[in-house]
Amino acid sequence: MITFDEVTVQYDDADEPVLRDVNLTVEEGELCLVVGHTGVGKSTLLGAVNGLVPHFTGGTLFGSVVVDGRNTAEHPPRELADVVGVVGQDPLDGFVTDTVEEELAYAMEQLAVPPATMRKRVEETLDLLGLADLRHRALHELSGGQQQRVAIGSVLTAHPRVLVLDEPTSALDPTAAEEVLAAVTRLVHDLGVTVLLAEHRLERVVQYADRVIHLPGDGLVVSGPPAEIFRTSSIAPPVVELGRTAGWSPLPLSIRDARRAAAPLRARLAGRTPPPVRRAPTAALPELLTARGVTVAYHGVPAVREVDLALHGGEVTALMGRNGSGKSSLLWALQGSGPRKAGTVAVGGPDGGTKPRDPQKLSAAQARQLVGLVPQTPTDLLYLESVRQELDQADAESGIGADGIRARTILDRLTPGIPDATHPRDLSEGQKLALVLAIQLTAAPRVLLLDEPTRGLDYRAKSQLIGIVDDLAAEGRAVVISTHDVEFVARAADRVVVMAEGDIVADGPTTEVIVASPVFAPQTAKILAPLPFLTIGQLAAVLPAAGGTGPHA
């Protein structure tokens, strides 16, 4: 179905090719998982399948890419639209209509699908992706996760033979992600659709993959069965990392297989107490932000309902809940830029003193020094022509940062190697988010709100982000992370707040809240339950003493 023959992709401003001498064949009805660290060329590989590379991205493509008998060098994307469906990292970039139903029908209109068939396919897709209640909603009113499902649905209605998905579950809550992946799997198994799927949250998708395509970062591509590739790959999901740590062979790829292999290990670990994931604060935690009765409504429809919340210095709080539960609306209300129908927000001064101020009543520059917010769509805060200009502007606005750390230093800690001359819009989603995070951190706000910060970040970048979050908390800042990434929460958060329909339904220590939920529990907790382990790091710390190493551990 898809053949890469000695494919090399070289961009004009790059010293080395992004892809080098790639030979790859993907058969009909395969689900191929494309993995690799941020910036190694996954999006370039996917873009070559439908001709976006090099017809629209620039650069030079050597060799040939043939899809269903068509050479992409001779057929631009519009001539491959009936064969290849593509969903990019940012769903808003691909929307061309105003409402959900119109967007689902648009691609079929361009392909001249008969009206009766269009109506039938729209209804099928609405049910398949759980969008029936949103059919008449405006696209800009949807949450990020809802927009992602609409973007996938708009491609599925055209019934392509090849489906290219670039991080399709990045903005979805765990339940919605499972629904989307189940739908994609049905397309593969029942209709023979070929799927290429790039995803950083490998724990969600690895069990569905027929094959893994690994990009190590040197331009080369390695392809093979999942268990074979993940045994030595530089990137792997927690279930595989646990298998590696315990020395299991073959490596498990699903919770079910790992649970079966883990029985002897759980017996050895019985009675062992895992070390804490995060260091405990050395002093009492001061209250930096106090919200009382915060209510947010859009067109009379409540999104946040009389929420009370206190944020303390030195504490990392994870804000969780299904898509549309009100998380983003709450963050914007706390920051002061978003609408607030009722309630109060008070933030202590720069020294954590006793003169609280409401960010909504301050200038943008003053509010930014109290509460910083990184939005779901990082490009909302990027408007200059180069990475260097963005970083210099951030330094100038913040006086090089109250803590003396330049924006470039923060950016290099999170995602190193981004050239100064690069246009921000040319960065990957993970790189854009890292750039915006660096810009916000230069103002050294006492309270930092991150809305889906791990979207587009690989495991290595997430670890670096955790390091930065830890440092911020150690300096006495309060950090709130709105996320669906349960593995990140297990490693990064002291406290978890769960929202549903605008209300806070759970608030407590991370271990208590996420382990009690079958939806939010991380893979390690599911595999080793009822033992109180959340992360691979905790397991590795006690495994030698427990006598758990070896192939049969």
C-alpha positions in Angstrom: 0.0 0.0 0.0 2.9 2.4 0.9 6.4 2.1 -0.3 9.4 4.3 0.5 12.3 3.6 -1.8 15.7 5.1 -0.8 13.9 8.3 0.4 15.9 11.2 1.7 14.4 14.5 2.7 16.7 17.6 3.0 15.5 21.0 4.0 17.4 24.0 2.6 18.2 25.5 6.1 19.3 22.2 7.6 22.8 20.8 7.7 21.7 17.2 7.7 18.8 15.4 6.1 15.7 14.8 8.3 15.2 11.4 6.7 18.1 9.5 5.2 17.9 6.4 2.8 14.6 5.2 4.1 13.3 1.9 2.7 9.9 1.0 4.0 6.9 -1.0 2.9 3.6 -0.8 4.7 1.0 -3.4 3.8 -2.7 -3.0 3.4 -4.6 -3.2 6.7 -1.6 -2.5 9.0 -1.6 -0.2 12.0 1.9 1.2 12.1 3.0 3.2 15.2 5.6 5.8 14.4 7.8 6.7 17.4 10.7 8.9 18.2 11.8 11.9 20.2 10.5 15.4 19.4 12.0 16.8 16.2 13.4 13.6 14.8 11.3 13.7 11.6 8.0 11.9 12.4 5.9 14.6 10.9 8.1 14.7 7.8 7.7 10.9 7.4 3.9 11.2 7.7 3.8 14.2 5.4 5.6 12.4 2.7 2.8 9.8 2.5 0.3 12.3 1.0 2.7 14.6 -0.7 2.7 17.5 1.8 6.4 16.8 1.8 7.9 18.3 -0.3 5.0 20.0 -2.3 4.0 22.3 0.6 6.8 22.1 3.2 9.7 22.9 0.8 12.9 21.1 0.8 14.0 18.3 -1.5 12.8 14.7 -1.6 15.1 12.2 -3.1 13.9 8.7 -4.0 10.2 7.8 -4.3 7.2 7.4 -2.2 4.4 5.4 -3.8 0.9 5.1 -2.2 -1.6 2.8 -3.8 0.3 2.9 -7.1 0.7 6.7 -7.1 4.0 8.4 -6.9 3.6 11.4 -4.5 6.2 13.3 -6.4 3.9 13.3 -9.5 0.6 13.7 -7.5 0.1 16.6 -5.2 -2.0 16.2 -2.0 -5.3 17.1 -3.8 -4.8 14.2 -6.2 -4.3 11.8 -3.3 -7.2 13.1 -1.1 -9.4 10.1 -2.1 -6.7 7.6 -0.9 -5.0 9.3 2.0 -6.7 11.1 4.9 -4.5 13.2 7.2 -5.1 14.6 10.7 -2.4 17.0 11.9 -1.2 17.8 15.3 -3.4 20.9 15.7 -7.0 20.3 14.6 -7.8 24.0 14.2 -5.3 24.3 11.4 -7.4 21.9 9.3 -10.9 23.3 9.9 -12.5 25.1 7.0 -16.2 25.4 8.1 -18.1 26.7 11.1 -19.9 23.7 12.7 -19.3 20.1 13.5 -21.8 18.7 10.9 -20.5 21.0 8.2 -16.9 20.0 8.8 -17.7 16.3 8.6 -19.4 16.8 5.3 -16.8 19.1 3.7 -14.3 16.6 2.5 -17.1 14.5 0.8 -18.3 17.7 -0.9 -14.9 18.2 -2.5 -14.9 14.5 -3.6 -18.4 14.9 -5.1 -19.9 12.2 -2.9 -23.7 11.9 -3.5 -25.9 13.7 -0.9 -27.6 10.6 0.3 -24.3 8.9 0.9 -22.9 12.0 2.6 -25.8 12.1 5.1 -25.4 8.4 6.0 -21.6 8.8 6.5 -22.0 11.9 8.7 -24.4 10.0 10.9 -22.1 7.0 11.2 -19.2 9.2 12.1 -21.1 11.1 14.7 -22.0 7.9 16.4 -18.5 6.4 15.9 -16.7 9.2 17.7 -19.4 10.2 20.2 -20.1 13.6 18.5 -23.9 13.3 18.0 -24.6 15.9 20.8 -22.2 18.4 19.3 -23.4 18.2 15.6 -24.7 21.8 15.5 -22.0 23.3 17.8 -19.6 25.9 16.4 -16.1 24.5 16.1 -14.4 27.4 18.0 -16.7 26.6 21.0 -15.4 23.1 21.4 -12.8 21.9 23.9 -9.4 20.8 22.5 -10.4 17.2 22.8 -13.7 17.7 21.1 -12.0 19.5 18.2 -9.5 16.6 17.9 -12.4 14.1 17.5 -14.1 16.3 14.9 -10.8 16.5 12.9 -10.5 12.7 12.9 -14.2 12.4 11.9 -13.8 14.9 9.0 -11.2 12.6 7.5 -13.0 9.3 8.2 -16.2 10.4 6.2 -14.2 10.3 3.0 -13.4 6.5 3.6 -9.7 6.8 2.7 -7.7 3.6 2.2 -4.7 5.2 4.1 -5.2 7.1 7.3 -2.3 9.3 8.7 -2.7 10.4 12.2 -0.2 12.8 13.9 -0.8 12.5 17.7 -4.6 11.9 17.4 -5.1 11.4 21.2 -2.8 14.2 22.4 -5.8 16.4 23.6 -8.1 13.6 24.6 -9.0 12.3 28.1 -8.3 8.6 28.7 -11.8 7.5 28.0 -12.2 9.5 24.8 -8.8 8.3 23.6 -9.8 4.7 24.1 -13.0 5.4 22.0 -11.0 7.0 19.2 -8.4 4.2 19.1 -11.1 1.6 19.2 -12.7 3.2 16.2 -9.4 3.4 14.4 -8.7 -0.3 15.2 -12.1 -1.3 13.8 -11.2 0.5 10.5 -8.0 -1.5 10.3 -9.5 -4.9 11.2 -12.9 -4.7 9.5 -12.2 -2.4 6.5 -8.6 -3.1 5.8 -7.6 0.6 6.2 -3.9 1.2 6.5 -3.0 3.5 9.4 0.2 5.4 10.2 0.0 6.8 13.6 2.5 9.0 15.4 2.0 9.4 19.1 4.1 10.4 22.1 1.7 8.7 24.6 2.8 5.3 23.6 1.1 3.7 26.6 -2.3 4.4 24.9 -1.5 2.8 21.5 1.3 0.3 21.7 -1.1 -2.7 22.3 -2.9 -1.9 19.0 0.1 -1.7 16.8 1.0 -4.4 14.2 4.3 -2.8 13.6 6.5 0.0 15.0 8.5 2.4 12.9 11.2 3.9 15.0 13.2 7.1 14.2 16.3 7.1 16.3 17.2 10.7 15.4 20.0 10.1 12.8 17.7 10.3 9.8 17.4 6.5 9.6 14.2 4.5 10.1 14.0 1.1 11.9 10.9 -1.0 11.4 9.7 -4.3 13.0 7.3 -6.0 15.4 6.6 -3.9 18.5 8.2 -6.2 21.1 11.4 -6.4 19.0 11.7 -2.7 18.4 10.9 -1.7 22.0 13.5 -4.1 23.5 16.3 -1.7 22.5 14.6 1.5 21.4 15.4 4.8 23.1 11.8 5.5 23.7 9.2 3.1 25.2 5.9 3.2 27.2 5.8 2.5 30.9 4.5 -1.1 30.5 7.6 -1.8 28.4 10.0 0.0 30.8 8.6 -2.0 33.6 9.2 -5.2 31.7 12.8 -4.1 31.0 13.3 -3.2 34.6 12.0 -6.6 35.8 13.9 -8.5 33.1 10.8 -10.1 31.5 11.0 -11.9 28.2 9.0 -11.5 26.0 8.2 -7.9 26.8 4.5 -7.3 27.6 2.7 -4.7 25.5 -0.6 -4.6 27.3 -1.7 -4.3 30.9 -3.3 -7.7 30.7 0.0 -9.4 29.6 2.0 -7.5 32.2 -0.4 -8.4 35.0 0.0 -12.1 34.2 3.8 -11.8 34.2 3.9 -9.7 37.3 2.5 -12.1 39.8 5.9 -13.3 41.1 7.1 -9.8 41.2 4.1 -8.6 43.3 4.8 -11.4 45.7 8.4 -10.3 46.1 7.4 -6.7 46.6 4.7 -7.4 49.2 5.4 -5.3 52.3 7.8 -3.0 50.6 7.1 0.7 50.8 7.9 2.7 47.7 9.9 5.9 48.1 7.9 9.2 47.5 7.8 10.3 43.9 8.5 13.9 44.8 10.4 15.4 47.7 8.3 16.7 50.5 8.3 20.4 51.2 10.6 21.4 54.1 8.3 24.1 55.5 4.6 24.9 55.7 3.1 25.7 52.4 1.9 29.4 52.1 -1.4 30.0 50.3 -0.6 32.0 47.2 -4.0 32.0 45.4 -7.5 31.7 46.8 -10.5 31.3 44.7 -14.0 31.5 46.1 -17.3 30.8 44.3 -15.7 31.1 40.8 -18.4 30.8 38.1 -17.9 30.9 34.4 -20.7 30.8 31.8 -20.8 31.0 28.0 -24.1 32.2 26.4 -25.8 31.3 29.6 -24.4 27.8 29.8 -22.3 27.3 32.9 -18.8 25.9 32.4 -17.5 26.4 35.9 -19.9 26.2 38.9 -19.0 28.1 42.1 -15.6 26.5 42.5 -13.5 27.0 45.6 -9.8 26.4 45.3 -6.7 27.2 47.2 -3.2 27.0 45.7 -0.1 26.7 47.9 3.5 27.6 47.3 5.7 24.6 46.7 2.8 22.4 45.6 2.2 20.9 42.2 -1.5 20.4 41.5 -2.8 18.3 38.6 -6.2 19.4 37.2 -7.9 16.5 35.6 -11.3 15.5 34.1 -12.9 14.6 30.9 -12.9 16.9 27.9 -15.4 19.7 28.4 -15.4 19.5 32.2 -14.4 23.1 32.6 -10.6 22.8 33.3 -9.5 25.4 30.8 -12.3 27.8 31.7 -11.2 27.6 35.3 -7.6 28.3 34.5 -8.4 31.4 32.4 -10.6 32.7 35.2 -7.8 32.3 37.7 -5.4 34.0 35.4 -7.7 37.0 35.0 -8.0 37.0 31.1 -11.0 34.8 31.0 -14.6 35.6 31.8 -15.8 35.3 35.3 -19.5 35.6 36.0 -19.1 35.4 39.8 -16.6 34.7 42.5 -13.3 36.1 43.7 -9.7 35.4 43.0 -6.9 36.7 45.2 -3.2 36.3 44.7 -0.5 37.2 47.2 2.2 39.8 46.3 5.6 39.0 44.7 7.0 38.3 48.2 4.0 36.1 49.2 2.9 38.9 51.5 -0.5 39.9 52.9 -1.7 42.2 50.1 -3.7 39.9 47.8 -4.6 41.2 44.4 -7.1 40.1 41.7 -5.3 39.5 38.4 -8.5 40.5 36.5 -8.2 44.0 37.9 -4.5 44.5 36.9 -2.7 45.4 33.7 -1.6 42.4 31.5 2.1 43.0 32.6 1.2 43.1 36.3 -1.1 40.1 36.1 1.6 38.1 34.3 4.0 38.6 37.2 1.3 37.1 39.5 -0.1 34.3 37.4 1.4 32.9 34.2 -0.6 30.7 31.9 0.5 28.5 29.0 -2.6 27.8 26.8 -3.5 24.7 25.0 -2.6 26.2 21.7 0.9 27.7 22.2 0.8 29.6 18.9 -1.7 32.0 20.5 1.2 33.7 22.3 3.7 33.6 19.4 3.7 36.5 17.0 7.3 37.4 16.1 9.4 36.2 13.1 12.0 34.0 14.8 12.6 32.0 18.0 15.4 34.5 18.9 13.0 37.5 18.7 10.4 35.7 20.9 13.1 34.9 23.5 14.6 38.4 23.4 11.1 40.0 23.8 10.4 37.8 26.8 13.7 38.8 28.4 13.0 42.5 27.8 9.4 42.3 29.2 10.5 40.5 32.3 13.8 42.2 33.0 15.7 39.0 32.1 13.6 37.2 34.6 13.4 37.9 38.3 15.4 34.8 39.0 18.1 35.7 36.5 17.3 32.9 34.1 17.1 33.9 30.5 14.3 32.5 28.2 16.9 30.8 26.0 18.3 28.9 29.0 14.9 27.6 30.0 14.1 26.6 26.4 17.4 24.7 26.1 16.6 22.8 29.3 13.2 21.7 27.9 13.9 21.1 24.2 17.6 21.8 23.3 18.9 22.6 19.9 16.1 24.8 18.4 17.9 27.3 16.1 17.5 31.0 16.8 16.5 31.8 13.2 13.6 29.3 13.1 10.2 30.8 12.6 8.0 29.8 15.6 5.2 28.5 13.2 7.7 26.0 11.7 8.3 24.3 15.1 6.7 21.0 16.1 3.9 21.2 18.6 6.2 20.1 21.4 8.8 22.7 20.4 6.1 25.5 20.3 4.9 24.5 23.7 8.4 24.6 25.1 9.0 28.0 23.6 5.9 29.5 25.2 6.7 27.9 28.5 10.1 29.5 28.4 8.5 32.9 27.6 6.1 32.7 30.5 8.7 31.5 33.0 10.9 34.5 32.4 8.3 36.7 34.2 8.8 34.5 37.3 5.1 34.4 38.3 4.2 33.2 41.8 1.5 31.0 40.3 2.0 29.1 37.0 -1.0 27.5 35.2 -0.2 25.0 32.4 -3.0 23.9 30.1 -2.1 20.5 28.6 1.7 21.2 28.7 2.7 17.6 27.7 0.8 17.7 24.4 3.4 17.1 21.7 6.2 16.2 24.2 8.0 12.9 24.2 9.0 11.0 27.4 12.4 12.7 27.6 11.0 16.2 27.2 8.3 15.3 29.9 11.1 14.3 32.3 12.8 17.6 31.6 9.5 19.5 32.1 9.1 17.6 35.5 12.5 18.9 36.5 11.6 22.4 35.7 8.2 22.1 37.5 10.1 20.6 40.6 12.5 23.6 40.6 9.6 26.0 40.4 7.8 24.4 43.3 11.1 24.3 45.3 11.4 28.0 44.8 8.0 28.4 46.5 5.7 28.8 43.4 2.3 27.2 43.0 2.0 25.1 39.8 -1.2 23.9 38.3 -1.1 21.4 35.4 -4.3 20.7 33.5 -3.7 17.4 31.7 -5.1 14.1 30.6 -1.6 12.5 30.9 -1.9 10.2 33.8 1.7 9.0 33.6 2.9 12.5 33.8 0.6 13.3 36.8 1.9 10.2 38.7 5.5 11.5 38.4 4.9 15.3 38.7 2.0 16.1 41.0 1.6 16.3 44.8 -2.2 16.8 44.5 -4.9 16.0 42.0 -8.1 18.0 41.5 -10.8 16.3 39.3 -13.5 18.3 37.6 -16.8 17.1 36.1 -19.5 19.4 34.5 -17.9 22.5 36.0 -17.7 21.1 39.6 -14.7 19.8 41.6 -15.6 16.2 42.4 -12.3 15.0 43.9 -9.4 16.8 45.6 -6.6 15.1 47.4 -3.1 13.6 47.3 -2.0 12.1 44.0 -1.7 8.6 45.3 -5.2 8.5 46.8 -7.0 10.2 43.9 -5.5 8.5 40.8 -5.1 5.0 42.2 -8.8 5.0 43.3 -9.8 5.7 39.6 -9.5 2.9 37.0 -9.5 5.7 34.4 -6.7 7.9 35.8 -4.5 5.1 37.3 -1.0 4.9 35.6 0.2 1.7 34.0 2.6 0.8 36.8 -0.2 1.1 39.4 -2.5 -1.1 37.3 0.1 -3.8 36.8 1.3 -3.9 40.4 -2.0 -3.3 42.2 -2.8 -3.5 45.0 0.8 -2.5 45.8 1.2 1.3 46.2 3.6 1.8 43.3 2.9 4.6 40.8 6.1 4.9 38.7 8.9 2.9 37.2 11.4 4.9 39.3 9.8 3.8 42.5 10.0 0.2 41.4 13.6 0.5 40.3 14.5 1.9 43.7 13.3 -1.1 45.7 13.6 -3.9 43.1 17.2 -5.0 43.8 16.5 -5.2 47.6 13.4 -7.2 46.9 15.3 -9.7 44.9 13.1 -9.0 41.8 15.7 -8.9 39.0 16.1 -11.6 36.5 14.1 -13.0 33.5 11.4 -14.6 35.7 11.0 -11.7 38.2 
